[in-house]
């Protein structure tokens, strides 16, 4: 991107880092590789990531998104989304004779493992997160008898534990860092012996994108966050921008959703995108803004990201044959040579 020039009064501050994180990149590539390797259809339980464009693009290639494992035909391949699933979902897949690919983000898997470990040690686990979010449902399912959901500081007053000396907090990975620590502080006031997880559960990408949007908000009157309405990390970025001083901040899936009235009196627009957003959508917003006089773009870099994750190990196996064998085991027949 070119740097802004002194001759223009209108500019765009473009956040870096933005867009795809390593976990999202891994999950999306996993669906594409599965379609290439095994052919359509590949069933995916829930949206692979929370982005409308990504889901629609994968559907065109042959992915079928379902809400429940029971919707997947026996003998098929089903992929679990980046948000993770509870152990009961793995059991459902086995009962349905399904071959599975687990595309859970490794950072979410880390939280699952922490939940299992603390539950085995008989801790009460206070999970900070938003009720109904897929990631929260998956983590809670690892140890439901030990986990209590805390949906923000306002929930703290009603939290009860068996033993205040054996209580630990974990969190959804896509929350606002500031909001999470506000909740943690409130919990520590109530439970002074509260233990923190061995490492910060909020993922590096969420933190980096929030730091970047705070930097944008220092100079931008308007911040546009590209992301879907069901994307927790994208919603949090809008909130962070407003808290950091932006006069206005809006979430859009596509450039066409931008209201030109938002630009009234605005000389500096901050632009960023959620962790499940491909850069093609950001490019579309940049083009839209350039057509309206915001052609000077300055990249505001606050961090370098080099983390990558290997693809799910299941992609190295013949899952179609495995699925056929599962069906044959039930029927007593011979697996298909498919």
N, C-alpha and C positions, 0 to 999 in steps of 0.2 A: 504494500500500500504506500502511496506517496504521502509525504508529510504535508501538513497544512501550510499555506502561504499567508504572508501578512496582508495580502491585498484583498482577501475575502473576509466577509464578516460572518459567514456561515461555515460550520465545520462539524465533522463527526469524530468522536473519540471512540475508537474500536478496541474493546477489551481483549487482552491476551494474558492468560489463556481464556478460552471460551469453548463451547461446543463439546463434542464427543470426549468422554473420558475413556480410560483404558477398559473399564468393565463394560461399558456400552459398546465400544468398538468390537470387543471380543464376542459379545452376544449377537450383534448384528451379523458379523462375519460367520458366526457359527450357524445361523439360519441359512445364509447363502451357501456355505460349504455343504451343509446337509442336503440342500436341494440339488446341488451339483452332484454329490456323491450317491445319493439314494433316489433322487427324482421326487417329483411332487406326488401326493401331498406330504408335507411335513406339518404336523399339528403343533401348535404352540399354546401352552396353557397361560392365559392372560396375554396382554401386550408384551412383546419381548422387551421393549423399553417404552417409556411413556412419551411417544411422539407420533402424532397423527400421520405425518408424511412418511416416516420410516415404516409404520405398520402398513399403510396403503401400498407402498413400493414393494414390500415383501409379499403382500397378498397377490399382487400382479405376477410375482415369480412362482407362486404356488404354495405359499404358506397359508395355513388355515388357523385362525385364532379362535380359541374356545375359552369359556369361563370355567368349566369344570372338566375334570379328567374323564368323567362318565360320558362326555360327549364324543370322545375319541373312539373310533371303531377298533374292535379287537384286532390284534395283529399289526397295528400301525406304530409309527414312530411319533413320540411326543417329546417336545422340548420344554423345559421349565425356564421361565423368564429370568432376567438378570436380578429381579427383586428377591428371588429365593422362595422356597416352599417349605411347609411343615413336613415332618416325617410321615404323617398320615397320607400325604399326597403320593409319596413314593410307594406306600402300601397299596393305595388305590390303583396306581399304574401296574403294579405287579399282579393285582387281582384281575385287572382288565387285559392281561397278556399283552402289555405294551412294552416296546423297547424305548428306553428313555435317554435323552441327552440333557445334562444339567448345565445350563448356561448361567447359573447364579454367579453374580460378581464375587470374586475371591474376597473382597473386603466385607461383603455381607456374610459370606461363609465364616469369616473370622468371628463375627459377632455371634453367629449360631454356635460355634464351638465354645465361645466364652459362656454362653447361656447354659450349655450342657455341662461344662466343667463346674460352674458355680452351683448349679442345681445338684450335682452329685455331692458337692460339699455342703449341701443343705442350707444354702443362702436364700434369703428372700431377694429376688431380682426386680428392681424397679426399671422398667423399660420406658425410656422417654421417646415418645413418638406419637403419630397421629392415628387415631382409631380408624380401622378399616383400610389402611394402606397395606398393599400386598406384602411389603417388607416386614411390617409389624406383625401381620398375621403369620408369616413364615417363622419369624424369630420366636414369637409367643408359643407356637406349636412345638418347639423343641422341649419346653418344660412348662406346660400350662399351669401346673399346680404350684410352681414357684414364682411365676412372673406376674407382676402387676403393671398395667399400663399407666403411665403418667403423661397426660396430654397437655403439657404446659404448666407454668407455675401455679395457675389457679386450681390445679388438681391436687396439689401437695397436701392441703389441709385434710383431705379425706383419706389419705394413704395410711394404711395400717400394716404393721409387720409383726411377725411372731417374736423376733429377738432383735432389738435395735443394735446389738453388737455384731450381728451377722446379716448385713444388708449391703448390696452392691447396686450400682446403676450401670445400665447399658443404654445405647441409643440407636435410633434409626439413623442411617448413614447420611441421609439427604436433608437434614434439618438445618436451620439457621444456627450457626455457631453461637452467636450472642444469645439467642433465645434458649438454646440448650443449657448454656452455662448459667443463665438466670434460673432455670428450673433446678439445676444441680445445686446452686447456692441455697435455694429455698429448701431443698431436701436436706442439705447439710445442717441448716438451722434446726430442722426438726429431728434429724438423726445424725448427731455429731460424729458417730463412728462409721458413717457411710464410707464404703470403699469405692474407689474409682477403678474402672477397667484397666488392665495392664498397658493398654495403648488407647489413644483417642479414637473413638468409634466413628466420629464424623469423618468421612473420607477426604483424602487429599484434594480431590477434584472439586468437591463441594466447597471446601475452605478456600481454595485458590480462586474459584469463580466469585465467591462472595467478597474476598479481598479486592479483586479487580473491580467489581461493581461499586464498591465503596470509593475507590479511587476515581472512577468516572463521575460519581455523584458530587465530588468536590467542585467540578467545573461545569457539569452539564445541567441545564435547566430541565431537560427531558431525557429520561433513560428508557430505551426500548429493549425489552428482553424477548428474544425469540424462543418460544417454547410452548408446549401444550398445556391446556388448563388442568390436566390431571398429573402434571409433572411437579412433584413436591419441590425439587431443587429449583425449578424455574420460578415457581410461585414465591419461594423464599427470597430469590434474588430481587424481585420487585419490592418486597418488603424491606430488604436490606438497603436498596437504593433510596427509598423514601426516608428511612431512618437516618441515612447518612447525609441527607440534605438536599436531595433532588426535589425540585418543585413538583414534578410529575414523573410517574413511571408506569409503563403499561406492558402487558404480556400479549404477544401476538404469535400465531402459528405461521402466518404468511404476511408478506408485504401488503397484500390487498386488504388486510384487516386494520391497517393504520388509518387513523382519522386525521385528515389534513388540518383539522382545527387544533390538534395537539401542537402543531408547529407555530402557532400564532405567538409572536414575540420571542421565539426561541432562536438563539444564535448557535448554541452548542448542543448537539444531540449525542448522548452516550449510547452505544450499541453493544450488546453482548448476547449470549445464548446459553441455554441450559445444557446440562451434561449429556442429554440424549438428542441433541440437535445437529444435523449435518450442516456443513458450512454453506452448501448450496442455498439454504434458506436465508442465511445471513447475507450472502451475495445479492439475493433478491431485494432485501431491504436496502442495501447500499445503493443499488441501481435506482430504486424508488426515491430515495433521498436525493441522489445526484440529479435526478430529473426536476427536483424542486429547489435546486440551488445549493444543496449540501454536498458539493463534489470534493471538498478537501477533507481527506481522511488521515487522522493521526492514530497510529497504534499505541496503546498504553499498555506496556508489558509490566506485570507485577510478579511473575514467576515463570520458571521453565518447567516443563513436564516431559519426562522421558520414560515413565512407567509403562510397561506393556505386560499383558497376561497371555499365557499360552492358551490355545483353544481347548475346549472340553475333550477329555481323553476318549470319550465315547465315539468321537469322530474318526478314531483310528480302528474301529471295529466294523464288521459287517452287520449292521443293525437290522436290515431287512431279513437276513437269515435268522437272526436271533428272535425277531418277532414271530416269524413263521414257526420256529421251533417251540416257542411258548404256546402257540395255538395247538400245535401237534401234540404237545404233552397233555393238553386237556382232552383232546379228541381221540388220542391214541392212534392218530394217523401219521403220515410221513410229511416232514416239512417240505414246503414248496421250494423249488430250485430257484426261485425269484432272486 
